[in-house]
């Protein structure tokens, strides 16, 4: 049997990235696994609120409405929950009418082997260990920010049968994904020069190598797959919009643009901010997710839009 996922965008998402499990996670951390399991079973009929990755996942699944007889996107729930404690998550999926049918429930074991088995293109999780394993395996992955999620953003979204209001990032009618450059779309080679030798050495290096494409980082393949989807839809009324939001500025901009050309991909918008805080620009762009390698940027961004930190490859993963 061939790889049925080869022609699809495959997204792996943890239950804590998709739904708001703040209270449940606190129970797990403070009272232990047994208390957590009991709570989940006792509250099976209580519908979970949307989490920080909810709107992105919902929007990605809507792309399947454009497919000519075949789905463009497959979303797989990948959770440390046991099958016995998973019904609450599935009840929420049904409640919000999300067409998610596949799942991995590992009762606390590692999810890493199953990311490869499902040919996952993007993995979103609140578990740093799982995300690190994904990055080391060459899979685009981000540790989604869950702290301070409630009360963020503009548009309100609530469940159909309750009165709880969740503040979500403003809907734009498009999937809007923003990326940092160095150590995300590209490798951290240039960033290391900046860290070790300073801004002047970094800019000089980028100017001297302006016509030499940057090496692919952990999210390069994912951007390329997004770009292929965009090309299928065409430029007019495309449901996907991407942005590069980087601390780079001139003269370090040229190498980035030429790298995109060499890869035969594009981003719809680019912000070369020269060290400015990225939060307001991400808010103005209306990002449904922003990927950055530095915690200072994701924590700031998460006050306005969903954000996920991309860890560096470990020595073992390099």
PyMOL commands that set and color helices and strands:
alter all, ss='L'
color gray80, all
select helices_A, chain A and resi 15-18+22-31+33-42+54-66+83-85+87-95+112-117+128-136+189-197+199-208+220-233+253-263+279-285+295-301
alter helices_A, ss='H'
color red, helices_A
select strands_A, chain A and resi 9-13+73-79+102-105+122-125+140-144+156-158+165-167+175-179+240-246+269-272+289-292+307-309
alter strands_A, ss='S'
color yellow, strands_A
deselect
rebuild
show_as cartoon
